[in-house]
Amino acid sequence: MERSLRARRPQREGRGPRRTGAIRQRAWRQPRLPYRPLEILSADQIEAIHLASLGVLETIGMKVLQAEARRLFEAAGADVDESSMVVRLDRGLVEETRKLAPSQFTLHARNPERALEVGGAFTFFSAVGGPAFACDLERGRHAGSYAELCDFLKLVQSLNVLHQEGGGPFEPLDLPEASRHLDTHYAQLTLMDKNWQPWGLGAERARDGLEMAAIAMGVAREELWRTPVFTCIINTNSPLMLDVPMAEGLIEMARHGQAVVITPFTLAGAMAPVTLAGALVQQNAEALAGIVLAQCVRPGAPVVYGAFTTNVDMRSGAPAFGTPEYVQAAQISGQLARRYGLPFRSSNVTTAHAVDAQAAYESEMALWGAITAHAHMVNHAAGWLGGGLTAGFEKLILDAELLQMMTAWLEPPAVDEASLGLEAIAEAGHGGHFFGTAHTLARYESAFYEPLLSDWDNYDNWRDRGSMDAATRANRIWKQLLAEYEQPAIDPAVDEALRDYVARRKGEIHGSSGGATA
């Protein structure tokens, strides 16, 4: 029977081409959202949160620490108190200004085939970005290096289920703080051809990201607004404050027509009201303020409604992730984003410090919350550990499995004459089996999802191979992916221009020649 199965093996839809010994994974594809979103609040309840948010912006306002941002708000008609730096937004201003943002846009990449649709019926998965530490089974949690950062980026490029890099997986602490973003951007642009996220902290860093993206795309920085290449995460300082670096990053990105993802980090019970409804009122108010600011900078600039509301452990005060409250907050946030006609961002997160059962079930909860809420962008979709302080190599692989399973679930099964299998039922007959029916043999490899990480073998075979748990298997997989990695082609002239830019900027930052890129 095995010979007959081999003779009839069609290429499975959604799976990449096979190489002997290579990691098997689904082919690159941007998933669609074919099912209705889960709406856990009524339209009246969503309206109550919306109206309460407008009331917060009108009466309490946002404290905006950056002067240019306050001037932009004031020019649009907001009430600005310079002595307190508090900006109060009339609800009419909010309602009219937010409507300027598009409901859907295209995000371009160095490889045109990796372009992404943001909004509508599409979703995409972005790798973890921003933790302070790296982690793997051999070294445990430790300060990350530039070499390790490059390895992580190679894995992001290699995993087809990841559509975007998340803004630097962790800090390369062996590089100078003032210029490490330049080396990170160089690695993002040359080790990958996927879309990537820049560092948006401060005007200079934002401009560096824009300049390097423009070089890679072959356009002038002033022309980038025609081809958005970034989703840049902009976090408010909850409660109700926007600091200088984030405001500068927002203004630079919006000025160049790049998508800002306005994401309040509202911790219910600590940085927001303890009730979920109250925390969401505050999140919504802060998100709307950032969305309005982006439109004040450049009317029509793309924005994404970002949600990151969760609760804290009331015994320790530490943030908790992947909780029932986190899932509900994501689903309600999706309802709010749809009310405003804006693309929606959620995340895949966990509080777990190791790649264990907690990491899996909290991430699965968070991911279900994102997908059932119709998140168009799932940030930190793979690699997040320890409440966001750590990027895990093994966690990257575990999450890739979760994401692959989710993308398979997002593809509804066929129900047609061929799939109903009436001929197979007749061929197997009473008390027979279906292994050898023509229907089975024609669909042998395309019938079911094939895992990246899970071990579906029997106990004896699993034991004989060393009784490896999921974390150990993930360790082997990421190392094999690194061994199989092939750097995407880049025009040598573009590469040279990027190196020259990095060297020049390092010289300006450090007051010397700066040297070549690491």
C-alpha positions in Angstrom: 0.0 0.0 0.0 2.8 2.4 0.8 4.2 2.1 -2.7 0.8 2.9 -4.2 0.5 6.0 -1.9 3.9 7.2 -3.0 3.0 6.9 -6.6 0.0 9.2 -6.2 1.3 12.0 -4.1 0.0 15.3 -5.3 1.6 18.5 -3.9 -0.5 19.5 -0.9 -2.2 22.9 -1.3 -0.7 25.4 1.2 2.5 23.4 1.8 5.9 24.5 0.4 8.0 22.4 -1.9 9.7 19.5 -0.3 13.5 18.9 0.0 14.9 15.8 1.6 15.4 16.4 5.3 14.0 20.0 5.1 11.5 21.5 7.5 8.0 21.0 6.1 5.7 24.0 6.4 2.8 25.7 4.7 3.5 27.9 1.8 3.6 31.7 2.1 0.1 33.1 1.9 -1.7 36.0 3.6 -4.7 34.6 5.4 -8.2 35.8 4.9 -10.9 36.0 7.6 -13.8 34.1 6.1 -16.0 33.8 9.3 -18.1 36.4 11.0 -16.3 38.1 13.9 -17.4 37.3 17.5 -19.2 40.2 19.0 -19.7 39.8 22.8 -21.2 43.2 23.4 -24.4 44.7 22.0 -24.3 47.7 19.6 -25.8 49.8 22.5 -23.0 48.7 24.8 -20.3 49.6 22.2 -22.0 53.0 21.8 -21.9 53.5 25.5 -18.1 52.9 25.5 -17.7 55.2 22.5 -19.7 58.1 24.1 -17.9 57.7 27.4 -14.5 57.9 25.6 -15.6 61.1 23.8 -16.6 62.5 27.2 -13.1 61.7 28.6 -11.4 63.5 25.7 -13.7 66.5 26.1 -13.5 67.0 29.9 -10.3 65.3 31.1 -8.3 65.4 27.9 -4.9 64.0 27.0 -1.6 65.3 28.4 0.6 65.8 25.4 4.3 66.4 26.3 5.5 67.3 22.8 5.1 70.9 21.7 4.6 70.3 17.9 1.8 67.8 18.7 0.0 70.3 20.8 0.3 72.9 18.1 -1.1 70.5 15.6 -4.1 69.7 17.9 -4.7 73.4 18.4 -4.6 74.2 14.7 -7.3 71.6 14.2 -9.5 73.2 16.8 -8.7 71.5 20.0 -8.5 73.3 23.4 -4.9 73.3 24.5 -3.7 74.4 27.9 0.0 75.1 27.5 0.6 75.4 31.3 -0.6 71.9 32.0 0.1 70.5 28.4 -3.5 69.1 28.4 -5.3 68.8 25.1 -9.1 68.6 25.2 -10.8 67.4 22.0 -14.4 68.3 21.1 -16.4 65.2 20.1 -17.3 66.8 16.8 -13.6 67.2 16.0 -12.9 63.6 16.9 -15.8 62.3 14.9 -15.0 64.3 11.7 -11.2 63.8 11.8 -11.1 60.1 12.4 -13.2 59.5 9.3 -10.2 60.8 7.2 -8.2 57.6 7.8 -8.6 54.8 5.2 -10.3 51.5 6.1 -7.8 49.5 4.1 -4.4 50.0 2.5 -1.5 48.0 1.0 1.8 47.6 2.9 4.7 47.2 0.5 7.9 45.1 1.0 11.3 44.9 -0.7 10.0 41.7 -2.4 6.8 42.8 -4.1 5.4 39.3 -3.7 5.5 39.9 0.1 3.1 42.9 0.0 0.3 42.8 2.6 -3.3 44.0 2.6 -4.2 45.8 5.9 -7.9 45.7 6.7 -10.9 44.3 4.9 -11.0 40.5 5.0 -7.3 40.0 5.5 -5.1 39.3 8.5 -1.3 39.0 8.9 1.1 37.8 11.6 4.1 39.9 12.8 6.9 38.5 14.9 7.8 39.6 18.4 9.4 43.0 18.7 11.0 45.0 21.5 11.9 42.7 24.4 15.0 43.4 26.5 16.2 39.8 26.6 16.7 36.7 24.4 16.1 33.1 25.5 16.8 29.6 24.3 17.2 26.2 26.0 21.0 26.2 26.2 21.6 29.8 27.4 18.4 30.6 29.2 17.4 34.2 29.4 20.3 36.5 28.6 21.2 39.8 27.1 20.9 39.5 23.4 23.7 40.2 20.9 23.6 41.5 17.3 24.6 38.1 16.0 21.7 36.5 17.8 19.4 39.2 16.5 20.5 38.4 13.0 19.8 34.7 13.6 16.3 35.5 14.9 15.6 37.6 11.7 16.8 34.7 9.6 14.2 32.5 11.3 11.5 35.1 10.7 12.4 35.2 7.0 12.4 31.3 6.9 9.0 30.8 8.6 6.3 31.2 5.9 3.6 31.7 8.4 5.2 35.0 9.5 4.3 37.9 7.2 6.1 40.8 9.0 9.1 41.3 11.2 8.2 43.0 14.5 10.6 45.9 15.0 13.7 44.1 16.2 13.2 40.9 18.2 15.2 42.1 21.1 17.8 44.7 22.0 21.3 43.9 20.7 23.0 45.0 23.9 26.6 44.6 22.5 26.0 47.6 20.2 26.0 51.3 21.3 22.5 52.3 22.4 22.5 55.5 20.3 23.1 53.8 17.0 22.0 50.2 17.4 18.8 50.9 15.5 20.8 51.5 12.4 22.4 48.0 12.5 19.0 46.5 13.3 17.4 48.2 10.3 20.3 47.1 8.1 19.8 43.5 9.2 16.0 43.7 8.7 16.5 45.0 5.2 19.2 42.6 4.0 18.5 39.4 5.8 14.8 39.5 4.9 12.7 40.5 2.0 9.5 40.6 4.1 7.8 43.7 5.5 9.3 45.0 8.7 8.7 47.5 11.5 11.0 50.4 12.4 11.9 52.0 15.7 9.5 54.9 16.2 11.0 56.3 19.4 12.0 59.9 18.5 12.2 61.9 15.3 15.8 61.0 14.4 15.3 57.3 14.7 12.0 57.5 12.8 13.8 59.5 10.0 16.6 56.9 9.9 14.1 54.1 9.4 12.3 56.1 6.7 15.6 56.9 4.9 16.8 53.3 4.9 13.4 52.0 3.7 13.4 54.6 0.9 16.9 53.4 -0.2 15.7 49.8 -0.2 12.6 50.6 -2.2 14.4 52.9 -4.7 12.4 56.0 -3.9 13.0 59.4 -2.2 11.9 59.6 1.4 9.5 62.4 0.4 7.8 59.9 -2.0 7.3 57.1 0.5 3.7 58.3 1.2 2.8 56.8 -2.2 3.9 53.3 -1.1 3.4 52.7 2.7 6.1 50.3 3.9 5.7 50.6 7.7 3.3 49.8 10.5 5.0 51.7 13.4 3.8 51.0 16.9 3.0 54.1 18.9 2.1 53.5 22.5 0.4 56.0 24.7 1.5 56.4 28.3 -1.6 55.3 30.1 -3.4 56.9 31.7 -4.1 59.6 29.2 -0.6 60.8 28.3 1.5 60.9 25.1 5.2 61.4 25.6 7.8 63.2 23.5 9.5 60.3 21.7 6.3 58.6 20.8 4.7 61.8 19.6 7.8 62.6 17.5 7.7 59.1 15.9 4.0 59.4 15.2 4.4 62.8 13.5 7.3 61.7 11.4 5.6 58.5 10.2 2.3 60.1 9.5 4.0 63.0 7.7 5.4 60.4 5.3 2.1 58.6 4.9 3.2 55.6 7.0 0.8 53.6 9.1 0.9 54.3 12.8 -0.6 51.7 15.1 -2.0 53.7 18.0 -1.8 51.2 20.9 -2.6 52.2 24.5 -1.1 49.8 27.1 -4.0 49.8 29.5 -3.6 47.5 32.5 -7.0 47.2 34.3 -6.5 47.7 38.0 -3.1 49.5 37.6 -3.0 52.0 34.7 -6.7 51.9 34.0 -10.0 51.3 35.9 -10.3 47.8 37.4 -13.4 47.1 35.4 -13.0 45.9 31.8 -15.6 48.5 30.6 -13.7 51.3 32.3 -10.3 50.1 31.0 -11.8 50.0 27.5 -13.2 53.5 27.8 -9.7 54.8 28.6 -8.1 52.7 25.8 -10.6 54.0 23.3 -10.1 57.6 24.3 -6.3 57.3 24.0 -6.5 55.5 20.7 -8.8 58.1 19.3 -6.5 60.9 20.4 -3.6 59.3 18.5 -5.7 58.7 15.4 -6.8 62.3 15.4 -3.2 63.5 15.7 -2.1 61.4 12.8 -4.9 63.0 10.6 -3.9 66.4 11.8 -0.4 65.7 10.5 -1.5 64.3 7.2 -5.2 63.9 6.3 -5.7 60.4 5.0 -2.6 59.0 6.6 -3.2 55.2 7.3 -3.7 54.3 10.9 -4.4 51.1 12.8 -6.6 50.9 15.9 -4.3 49.1 18.4 -5.6 47.3 21.5 -3.5 46.1 24.4 -5.8 46.0 27.4 -5.3 43.3 29.9 -5.5 42.9 33.7 -2.9 42.7 36.4 -2.3 40.1 39.1 -3.9 42.0 42.0 -1.6 40.1 44.4 1.7 41.2 42.8 0.6 44.0 40.5 2.3 42.2 37.5 0.6 42.2 34.1 -1.2 39.0 33.2 -1.6 37.9 29.5 -3.7 35.4 27.7 -6.3 35.7 30.4 -10.1 35.5 29.8 -10.2 39.3 30.3 -7.5 39.8 27.7 -9.5 37.8 25.2 -12.7 39.7 25.9 -10.9 43.0 25.6 -9.6 42.0 22.2 -13.0 41.0 21.0 -14.6 44.2 22.2 -11.7 46.3 20.7 -12.4 44.6 17.4 -16.0 45.8 17.7 -14.9 49.4 18.4 -12.4 49.3 15.5 -15.2 48.1 13.1 -17.4 50.9 14.4 -14.8 53.4 13.3 -14.1 51.6 10.0 -10.4 51.2 10.9 -8.0 48.2 10.6 -7.5 46.5 14.0 -4.3 45.3 15.8 -4.2 42.7 18.5 -1.4 40.4 19.8 -0.4 36.9 20.8 1.0 37.1 24.3 1.8 35.1 27.5 3.1 35.7 31.0 5.0 32.4 31.0 8.8 32.5 31.4 9.4 29.1 29.7 8.2 27.2 26.7 5.8 25.1 28.7 2.1 24.4 29.0 1.3 27.9 30.3 3.1 29.4 27.3 0.9 27.3 25.0 -2.5 27.8 26.6 -2.1 31.5 27.2 -0.8 32.1 23.7 -3.7 30.0 22.3 -6.2 32.0 24.3 -4.7 35.3 23.1 -4.5 34.1 19.5 -8.2 33.0 19.5 -9.1 36.4 20.9 -7.3 38.1 18.1 -8.7 36.0 15.3 -12.3 35.9 16.5 -12.1 39.7 16.9 -11.0 39.9 13.3 -7.6 41.5 14.0 -6.1 42.6 10.7 -2.6 42.7 12.3 -1.6 40.2 15.0 1.5 41.8 16.6 4.0 39.7 18.7 2.4 36.7 16.9 5.5 34.5 17.5 8.3 34.5 20.0 6.8 36.5 23.0 7.7 35.2 26.5 7.8 36.5 30.0 5.2 39.3 29.7 7.1 40.8 26.8 10.5 41.0 28.4 11.9 38.1 26.5 12.0 36.9 22.9 12.3 33.1 22.8 13.8 31.0 20.0 11.9 27.9 20.9 8.7 30.0 21.5 9.1 31.3 18.0 8.6 27.8 16.7 5.8 26.9 19.1 3.9 30.0 18.0 4.6 29.2 14.3 2.8 25.9 14.9 -0.2 27.7 16.5 -0.3 30.2 13.6 -0.1 27.4 11.0 -3.0 25.6 12.7 -5.0 28.8 12.8 -4.4 29.5 9.1 -5.5 26.0 8.3 -8.7 26.6 10.4 -9.3 29.8 8.5 -9.6 27.8 5.3 -13.2 26.3 5.3 -13.5 22.7 4.1 -14.9 22.1 0.6 -18.4 20.7 0.4 -19.1 19.6 -3.2 -19.9 16.5 -5.1 -16.3 15.2 -4.9 -15.8 15.9 -1.3 -19.0 14.3 -0.1 -17.2 11.0 -0.8 -20.2 8.9 -1.9 -18.1 6.7 -4.2 -15.7 6.1 -1.4 -18.4 5.1 1.0 -19.8 2.6 -1.6 -16.2 1.3 -2.3 -15.4 0.6 1.3 -18.7 -1.0 1.9 -20.0 -2.5 5.1 -17.3 -3.0 7.7 -14.5 -2.0 5.3 -11.8 0.7 5.5 -11.0 3.7 3.5 -7.1 3.5 3.3 -7.1 2.0 -0.1 -10.1 3.6 -1.7 -9.5 5.7 -4.9 -10.9 8.7 -3.1 -8.4 8.4 -0.3 -5.4 7.7 -2.6 -6.1 10.8 -4.7 -6.2 13.0 -1.6 -3.7 11.3 0.7 -1.4 14.3 1.3 -3.8 17.1 0.8 -6.5 15.9 3.2 -5.2 17.1 6.6 -3.0 19.6 8.3 0.6 18.5 8.7 2.3 19.8 11.9 5.5 21.8 12.1 6.2 21.0 15.7 3.7 18.5 17.1 4.7 14.8 17.3 1.8 12.6 16.3 3.6 9.3 16.4 2.8 6.4 18.7 4.4 6.1 22.2 7.0 3.5 21.3 8.4 5.5 18.4 8.4 8.7 20.4 10.2 7.0 23.3 12.8 5.4 20.9 13.6 8.8 19.4 14.5 10.2 22.9 11.1 11.1 24.4 11.6 14.7 23.3 9.1 17.3 24.6 7.9 20.2 22.5 10.6 22.6 23.6 13.4 20.2 22.7 11.8 19.6 19.3 11.5 23.3 18.8 15.1 23.8 19.6 16.1 21.3 16.9 13.7 22.9 14.4 15.0 26.5 14.7 18.6 25.2 14.4 17.7 23.3 11.3 16.0 26.3 9.8 19.1 28.4 10.4 21.2 25.7 8.7 18.8 25.8 5.7 18.5 29.6 5.6 19.2 31.3 2.3 19.6 35.0 2.2 17.2 36.8 -0.2 18.9 38.6 -3.1 19.5 42.3 -2.8 20.9 44.7 -5.4 24.6 45.3 -4.6 24.1 49.0 -5.2 21.3 49.1 -2.7 23.3 47.2 -0.2 26.2 49.6 -0.6 23.9 52.6 -0.3 22.5 51.2 3.0 26.0 50.6 4.4 27.1 54.1 3.4 24.0 55.6 5.1 24.6 53.6 8.3 28.3 54.6 8.4 27.5 58.2 7.8 24.8 58.3 10.5 27.1 56.5 13.0 29.7 59.2 12.4 27.2 61.9 13.0 25.9 60.2 16.2 29.2 59.2 17.7 31.3 62.0 16.2 33.6 59.7 14.2 33.8 57.9 11.0 31.3 55.4 12.4 32.7 52.4 10.6 30.9 49.8 8.5 27.7 48.0 9.5 28.2 45.1 11.8 
